[in-house]
Structure formats: C-alpha cells, structure tokens
Amino acid sequence: MAERLRVAVCDDDEAALGIISSSLKDVFAAHGIDATTSLFPSAQELSQAMPTRRYDLLLLDIDMPGLDGITFAKQLREQCDRVDIMYISNREDKVFDSLRVSPVGFIRKSRFLSDMSEVVGTYLEQRRGRHSQSTVMLRDSDAVYPVRVDQISYIEGQRKYQAVHVEGRNSPIVLRRTMGELERDLADEGFIRIHKGYLVNYRFIEVVGSGEVRLTNGEALPVSRRKENETREKLLEFVQDNDRIVF
C-alpha cells in the first residue's frame, strides 16, 4: 500500500495554487506517495483549518497579505506545533529568516520545476530517515528506557547526574554520567553544548541570541557568551547537513 501524506498548500495567487498542487502530486507519485492536497488562498484560512485537520506538510508562500508565511509559521512553533513546513517563494532574500522555524525546504518560484523535484525528493528521504531514527538506551537507577534521539530536547547538568529532557515525558530521565561523556557520545547526533550545564538537540532550537537559546516548546536556556557564536554556526551547519535546505 502506498504511503499517504496530507499536504496543505497556501498561496494568495489562485493560479499558482493549482500549478503547485498538480506538480506536488506528480512528484509524490513518482516516489510512491499518495498525497492529498488542501488549497488555501491565505494563511488566515489555513490557520482556521489547523485545529480540526492534521497535515503532514505545509507548503507556504512567504509574501501574502495580512499574515505572511514566516509569521504564520512562527505562531505554529510558539504553539509547539512541529508540522513539517516547506516554503515556495520568489523571496530568496528571506531564506535565512525562514530558518528560524526549521523548514524542511525552500523552493524558488524562479526555478519551480527543478527545485520542486529536488527539494521534495530530499524531503521524502529525510522523512523516511526520521521515521527510522536511531534509538538510545537510557539507564537510571530503576529502569532502562529506549528513547529516540530526535525526541531528546536537551540535557541539563546536575553535578554528578544529568537530566535528559524527552519530548512527551512529564519528568526528565536522570543519568549518572558526566556531561562530557554525553557530549562526546551525541556529537554526531546533532547535539550542541551551549553552556557548561546544557547540551541541546539542534532540532528543538528556534532562536539563538541575547544570551539565551529559545526552544520550540517555549523554554529558554542560557547560552554562555563565548559559545553564542559557536552555537549559531553549529546550528546552521547541522541544518544544512541534515535538513539540506535547498535555495
């Protein structure tokens, strides 16, 4: 049975909506994906539909009257909505602004056909990779917990013990390990040491600046002054290497 994806396309150009939807279905079909697309002429209308509909991917224009695509996406992230977002736009100058909401791709309207095929193909590879994400075994004094790496938001140092914060758990898993050991073990998994007491999964970082790292769940963690620029550089490196933003 073909994999099914629910996709919302939002663009204030009515003609563009039809073209994007048709091209998307063709690309998805070429990868064995049965995609259902819903079309929205404004971010306001999409916003109204979101509470009652679940989408796997949002394809957003950036320049739209009223609520633009980046502002709308920021609102979703503030609500801890981690739906996949892809941009399709003429505003190539907005690529780095869009990184704040962790998009899975950027399609240039000026190179629509080639970008559509490449970016959507890359996204599907990433999606399959995420679904087979590696699992680590976390052992505390009472039990062993299998946890997917992409569910660990950050690790907080507590002297001889480290508290591992996992998405969906009410309390952290406490390990008797050093922060240095965990930093070494998770170096290739996208974790950034932002402070002597914090190791953060890049996938959860929304903003770095003003002495703090803000996460997608709204939490703010301190970043040391000497590590702020390094954190930005590593974040961009992980995004480019792992999420492969194309623009």
C-alpha positions as CSV (number, residue, x, y, z in Angstrom):
1,M,0.0,0.0,0.0
2,A,1.3,3.5,-0.9
3,E,2.3,5.8,1.9
4,R,-0.3,8.6,2.3
5,L,0.6,12.2,3.1
6,R,-1.8,15.1,3.8
7,V,-0.5,18.4,2.4
8,A,-1.8,21.9,2.7
9,V,-0.7,24.5,0.1
10,C,-1.1,28.1,0.9
11,D,-0.6,30.9,-1.7
12,D,-2.5,34.0,-2.4
13,D,-2.1,33.5,-6.1
14,E,-5.0,31.3,-7.2
15,A,-3.4,30.2,-10.4
16,A,-0.2,29.2,-8.5
17,L,-2.2,27.1,-6.1
18,G,-3.4,24.8,-8.9
19,I,0.0,24.5,-10.5
20,I,1.8,23.8,-7.2
21,S,-0.8,21.2,-6.2
22,S,-0.6,19.4,-9.6
23,S,3.2,19.3,-9.6
24,L,3.3,18.2,-6.0
25,K,1.1,15.2,-6.7
26,D,3.3,14.2,-9.7
27,V,6.5,14.3,-7.6
28,F,5.0,12.5,-4.7
29,A,3.5,9.8,-7.1
30,A,7.0,9.3,-8.6
31,H,8.2,8.4,-5.1
32,G,5.3,6.1,-4.4
33,I,3.4,8.5,-2.2
34,D,-0.3,9.1,-2.4
35,A,-0.6,12.8,-1.5
36,T,-3.9,14.5,-0.6
37,T,-3.7,18.3,-1.0
38,S,-5.8,21.0,0.5
39,L,-5.6,24.5,-1.0
40,F,-5.7,27.8,0.9
41,P,-5.6,31.3,-0.6
42,S,-4.4,32.9,2.8
43,A,-2.6,32.0,5.9
44,Q,-5.7,33.1,7.9
45,E,-7.8,30.5,6.3
46,L,-5.2,27.8,6.8
47,S,-4.9,28.9,10.5
48,Q,-8.6,28.5,11.0
49,A,-8.5,24.9,9.5
50,M,-5.5,23.7,11.5
51,P,-7.3,22.9,14.8
52,T,-9.6,20.4,13.1
53,R,-7.3,19.0,10.4
54,R,-4.0,17.2,10.7
55,Y,-1.4,17.8,8.0
56,D,2.0,16.1,7.4
57,L,3.4,19.0,5.4
58,L,2.6,22.7,4.9
59,L,3.8,24.4,1.7
60,L,3.7,28.1,2.2
61,D,4.3,31.2,0.2
62,I,6.2,33.9,2.1
63,D,4.7,37.1,0.8
64,M,1.0,37.1,1.4
65,P,-1.3,40.0,2.5
66,G,-2.3,40.1,6.2
67,L,-0.5,37.1,7.6
68,D,2.7,36.2,5.8
69,G,4.2,32.7,5.7
70,I,7.0,33.2,8.1
71,T,4.9,34.9,10.8
72,F,2.3,32.2,10.5
73,A,4.9,29.5,10.9
74,K,6.4,31.3,13.9
75,Q,2.9,31.2,15.5
76,L,2.7,27.5,14.9
77,R,6.1,26.9,16.5
78,E,5.1,29.0,19.5
79,Q,2.2,26.6,19.9
80,C,4.7,23.7,19.9
81,D,3.3,22.5,16.5
82,R,6.2,20.7,14.8
83,V,4.4,20.1,11.5
84,D,6.8,20.0,8.5
85,I,7.0,23.3,6.7
86,M,8.3,24.0,3.2
87,Y,8.5,27.4,1.5
88,I,7.8,28.2,-2.1
89,S,8.5,31.8,-2.9
90,N,10.2,34.5,-5.0
91,R,11.7,35.9,-1.9
92,E,15.1,34.3,-2.0
93,D,16.3,37.0,0.4
94,K,14.1,35.5,3.1
95,V,15.8,32.1,3.2
96,F,17.8,32.8,6.4
97,D,14.7,34.4,8.1
98,S,12.8,31.3,7.4
99,L,15.4,29.1,9.1
100,R,14.0,30.2,12.5
101,V,11.0,27.9,12.0
102,S,13.1,24.9,10.9
103,P,11.6,24.5,7.4
104,V,12.3,21.2,5.5
105,G,13.0,23.0,2.2
106,F,12.8,26.2,0.1
107,I,11.5,26.1,-3.4
108,R,12.3,29.1,-5.7
109,K,9.4,30.1,-8.0
110,S,12.0,31.3,-10.4
111,R,13.2,27.6,-10.7
112,F,10.0,26.0,-9.8
113,L,10.2,22.7,-11.8
114,S,13.8,21.8,-10.9
115,D,13.5,22.9,-7.3
116,M,10.2,21.1,-6.8
117,S,11.6,17.8,-7.9
118,E,14.9,18.1,-5.9
119,V,13.6,19.7,-2.7
120,V,10.5,17.4,-2.4
121,G,12.7,14.3,-3.2
122,T,15.2,15.4,-0.5
123,Y,12.4,15.9,2.0
124,L,11.0,12.5,1.4
125,E,14.4,10.9,2.0
126,Q,14.7,12.9,5.3
127,R,11.2,11.9,6.3
128,R,12.0,8.2,5.9
129,G,15.2,8.7,7.7
130,R,13.4,10.4,10.7
131,H,11.0,7.5,10.9
132,S,13.9,5.1,11.2
133,Q,15.7,7.4,13.7
134,S,18.3,5.8,15.9
135,T,17.3,4.9,19.4
136,V,19.5,5.2,22.5
137,M,19.1,3.2,25.7
138,L,19.0,5.5,28.8
139,R,19.6,3.7,32.1
140,D,18.7,5.3,35.5
141,S,18.7,3.7,38.9
142,D,15.4,2.0,38.4
143,A,15.0,1.1,34.7
144,V,16.2,1.2,31.2
145,Y,14.4,3.5,28.7
146,P,14.7,3.2,24.9
147,V,14.4,6.7,23.5
148,R,14.6,8.0,20.0
149,V,17.4,10.6,19.6
150,D,15.0,13.1,17.9
151,Q,12.8,13.1,21.0
152,I,15.5,14.3,23.3
153,S,15.2,18.1,23.5
154,Y,18.1,18.9,25.8
155,I,20.3,17.6,28.7
156,E,20.7,19.6,31.9
157,G,23.7,19.2,34.1
158,Q,23.1,18.4,37.8
159,R,26.7,17.8,39.1
160,K,27.3,14.0,39.0
161,Y,23.9,13.4,37.4
162,Q,22.5,14.7,34.1
163,A,18.7,15.2,33.5
164,V,17.6,14.1,30.0
165,H,14.5,16.0,28.9
166,V,12.4,13.9,26.5
167,E,9.5,15.2,24.4
168,G,6.2,13.8,25.8
169,R,7.6,12.8,29.3
170,N,6.4,14.7,32.3
171,S,9.8,14.4,34.1
172,P,13.4,14.0,32.8
173,I,15.4,10.8,32.9
174,V,18.3,11.2,35.3
175,L,21.6,9.5,34.4
176,R,24.8,9.0,36.4
177,R,27.0,10.2,33.5
178,T,29.2,13.2,33.0
179,M,28.2,16.0,30.6
180,G,31.4,15.5,28.8
181,E,30.7,11.8,28.2
182,L,27.2,12.6,26.8
183,E,28.6,15.4,24.6
184,R,31.1,13.0,23.1
185,D,28.5,10.2,22.6
186,L,25.9,12.5,21.0
187,A,28.3,14.7,19.0
188,D,27.3,13.1,15.7
189,E,23.5,13.2,16.5
190,G,23.1,17.0,16.4
191,F,23.6,18.0,20.0
192,I,25.3,21.4,20.8
193,R,27.0,22.3,24.0
194,I,25.6,25.8,24.6
195,H,26.8,26.1,28.2
196,K,28.7,24.0,30.7
197,G,25.4,22.8,32.1
198,Y,23.4,22.4,28.9
199,L,23.6,20.1,25.8
200,V,20.8,20.9,23.3
201,N,19.4,19.0,20.4
202,Y,19.5,21.3,17.3
203,R,16.2,20.1,16.1
204,F,14.5,21.9,19.1
205,I,16.3,25.2,18.7
206,E,14.2,28.1,17.5
207,V,16.3,31.2,18.2
208,V,19.8,31.9,19.4
209,G,20.5,35.4,20.8
210,S,20.6,37.8,23.7
211,G,22.3,35.3,26.0
212,E,19.8,32.5,25.6
213,V,18.6,29.7,23.3
214,R,14.9,29.5,22.9
215,L,13.4,26.1,22.2
216,T,10.4,25.2,20.0
217,N,8.5,24.4,23.2
218,G,9.0,27.9,24.5
219,E,11.7,27.1,27.1
220,A,14.7,29.5,27.3
221,L,18.1,28.1,28.2
222,P,21.2,30.2,29.0
223,V,24.0,30.2,26.4
224,S,27.4,31.3,27.6
225,R,28.9,34.4,25.9
226,R,31.8,32.6,24.4
227,K,29.6,29.9,23.0
228,E,26.9,32.1,21.4
229,N,28.5,32.5,18.0
230,E,29.7,28.9,18.1
231,T,26.2,27.7,18.7
232,R,24.8,29.7,15.8
233,E,27.5,28.3,13.5
234,K,26.9,24.7,14.6
235,L,23.1,25.2,14.3
236,L,23.4,26.3,10.7
237,E,25.9,23.5,10.0
238,F,23.5,20.9,11.3
239,V,20.6,22.4,9.4
240,Q,22.5,22.4,6.1
241,D,24.0,18.9,6.6
242,N,21.0,17.1,8.0
243,D,17.9,19.0,6.7
244,R,19.7,20.1,3.5
245,I,17.8,23.4,2.9
246,V,18.0,24.0,-0.9
247,F,17.7,27.6,-2.2
